[in-house]
């Protein structure tokens, strides 16, 4: 199989796929940050003052 075989995307399709990937990454990152802050809020601020 040669390197030239496979699906060829147009420039517009490549840009659309790239922007979709970036948007998905940002949404997933926002969900992670949201879960982190909700967890900290549920634990309370005193979680940082405990002895290690």
C-alpha positions in Angstrom: 0.0 0.0 0.0 1.4 3.4 -1.0 1.4 6.6 1.1 -0.9 8.1 -1.5 -3.7 5.7 -0.9 -6.5 6.7 1.5 -9.1 9.4 1.9 -8.3 12.9 0.6 -10.0 15.8 2.4 -10.4 19.2 0.9 -9.0 22.2 2.6 -12.5 23.2 3.8 -13.0 19.7 5.3 -9.7 19.8 7.0 -10.4 23.2 8.6 -13.9 22.0 9.7 -12.4 18.8 11.3 -9.7 20.8 13.0 -12.1 23.4 14.4 -14.4 20.6 15.6 -11.5 18.9 17.3 -10.5 22.1 19.0 -14.1 22.8 20.1 -14.3 19.2 21.5 -11.0 19.7 23.4 -12.2 23.0 24.9 -15.5 21.5 26.0 -13.8 18.5 27.6 -11.3 20.8 29.4 -14.2 22.9 30.7 -15.9 19.8 32.1 -12.7 18.7 33.9 -12.3 22.2 35.4 -16.0 22.2 36.4 -15.8 18.8 38.1 -12.6 20.0 39.9 -14.3 23.2 41.2 -17.5 21.3 42.2 -15.4 18.8 44.1 -13.5 21.5 45.9 -16.8 23.3 46.7 -18.3 20.1 48.1 -15.3 19.4 50.3 -15.1 23.0 51.6 -12.3 25.4 52.0 -10.9 23.6 55.1 -9.6 20.8 52.9 -6.5 22.9 52.3 -5.9 23.5 56.1 -5.6 19.8 57.1 -2.2 18.4 58.4 -0.3 16.3 55.9 
